[in-house]
Amino acid sequence: MSGFVSHWGLWVVFGVVFLESAGLPFVPGETVLIAAAVLASQGHGSIVATIAATVAAAFLGAATGYAIGRWRGRELLSLWPRFERASRQGIERSEAFFHRHGSKAVFLGRFVPILRATLGWMAGVSRMPLLRFLAWDLAGALAWGLLIGLAAYYLGAAVVKAVERDAAIGAGIIAALVVVYAVFHYLRRRFEQRL
């Protein structure tokens, strides 16, 4: 396990986070970051390198999505007749949204899974100014990578130590984390529905 993590772990983290940020919404970028950070807390890899790979991949992935969206985004979205009408309405709403809230959307969208995968190319399709996009893309990638990476690193280490020390305490901590995670995703969905 440690051989795989030391040789390929950072490339896996980089590749998965890059693909998600470039526009593939069902690629588990955040899950891979959390797993890599927990492994780093157990001595399998470096948390600094994990976060650096994550931030670089998130930034470059969203920038790639932006470039594709700006270059051919409208054409790509209108390739399928059934999707074309819905995408046209979606593009119009996205453009209005990005004109009003573009910077906030790029930064905060980093913390919302489906939005994280689409924010780059939708910012490109909406013609958000490049330098503004890149600045907020980098800020969001840094905040997301540091917050999620460090939280998983420290919480992961605490959970592993508790499980090793006392299985009942560890199970309680894991159950509490699952509840917190479920509540967080429930509240996030409610927030997304209001947008």
N, C-alpha and C positions, 0 to 999 in steps of 0.2 A: 504494500500500500504506500509506504513512504517513498519508495523508489518511483512509483508512478506519479505521485504528487510532486516530488522534487523535479522530475524531468518534464512532465507534461501538464501539471496542474495549472500553472499560470497561463499556458496557451489555451487550455480549455476555458478558464475564466474569461480570458480576453476574447476568444472566439464566440462564446455563447452571449456574453454581454454586448459585443459588437453587433451580432446578428439581431438581437432583440432591439437594440437602439436604432438599427438601420431600418427597421420596419417589419420585422417578423414577430407578431404579437403573442404567439404561443410558445416562444422560446423562453425557457425559465432563467433569465439573467439574474434576477434577484435571488432565486433559490441557489444558484451556483455560487454567487457571492457569499451567501450565508454559510453554505457548506464549506467553502474554502476558508472562511474566517474561523469557523469552529475547528476545522482541521489545524489551522495555524495555532489556535489556542492550545492544542495538544502537542505542539512541537513539530507538526508536519507542514513545513513551509513558513514563510514570513508574512505577517499581517501587513507590513509596510509594502512589500512587493505585491501582495494580493490587492490592496487598495489602489496602488499605483496602476496596476494592470486594469482594474475595474474602471477607474476614472478615465484612463486613456481610451479604453474600448468604448465606454459610454459616450465620450466626447466625439471620437472619430466616427462611431456608428451613426449618431444623430446628424453629424455634419455630412456624412455620406447620404443619409436619407434626405437631408435638406437639398443637396446637390441634385439628386435624382428627382425630387419633387419640383424643384425650380426648372430643371432642364426639360423633363418630359412627364411630369406628374399628371397634368390634365389629360394628356393623351393616354397614359397608362390607365387612368381611372375610367376612361370612356371606351376602352376596348371591348367590354362586354355589354351588349345592348340592355340586358336586364339591370345591370349595375349602373349604367350610364345616367339614367334619370335620377336615381338616388344619390349618385356621387355628385351630380351637378348641384343638387340642393345642399348636399353636405359641404361642397366646396364653398358655396356662397355663404353658408353659416360660418364655416371655418374662417373665411376671409374676414368677415365682420368681427368674429371673435378675436382673431389675431391682431386686427387693427386696434381693437380696444384693450386687449389683455395679453398681447404677445409675449412680453417679457415675463410676466407672472406665469403664463401658461408653460413656457419653456422651462422655467425654474421649478415650479411646483408639479408640473406634469411628470417630472422625473420620479416622483414618489407614487404615481398611479400606474399600475402595470399596463393596461391597454393604451393609455395615453402616452406612456413612456415609449412604446413601440411606434407610435404614429406621429409624435410631435415634430420630429425632424422633417419628414416629407410633407406634412401639412403646413409647416412653417414655410417650406420651399414653395409649395403650390400657392400659398397665400402671399408670396413675395415679401415676406418679412425681410427688412434690411439685413444683409449678411453680417456685418460687424456686430450689430445688436444681437442677432441670433447666436453668433459664436461666443460672445461675452456671457450671455445667459445660459447657453449650453454648457460652457465650462464651469460656471458657478453652480449650476444644478448637478452636473456630474460630480464635482468635488463634494458638495453637501451630501448627495445621495451615497456616494462611495464611502465617505468617512462615517456618516451616521449609521448606515446599515452594517458596514464592515466592522466598525468598532463595537457596536451593540452586539452583533453576533459573536465577535471575538470574546468579549467579556462575559456576556450571558452564557455563551457556549462553554467557556471554561468553568463557570460557576455550576452549571448543570452537570457537566461531566464529573467534577469533584464531588458534588453532592450525591450523585448516583454511586460513585465509587465508595463514598463514606457510608451512605445509608440509602438503600434502595427506596424506602418509603418517602423520605424527604425528596429524593430526586424525582420520584413519580409525581409528588405534589407540585414541585416546581415546574415540571413539564406540563402538567395539567393546567397550572396557572398561566403558563406561557401560551398554551393552546387557546385558552379562554380570551386572553388579551389579544392574541392574533385574530381570533374570530370577531371580537368586538371591533377591532381596528378595521377589518375588511367590511364589516357591516356598515360602519359609519362612513367609510370611504365610498361604498356603493350609493348610500343615501346622498352624499355630497355630489357624486357624479350625476345622479339622476336630476339634481337641481340645476346642473349646468345644462 
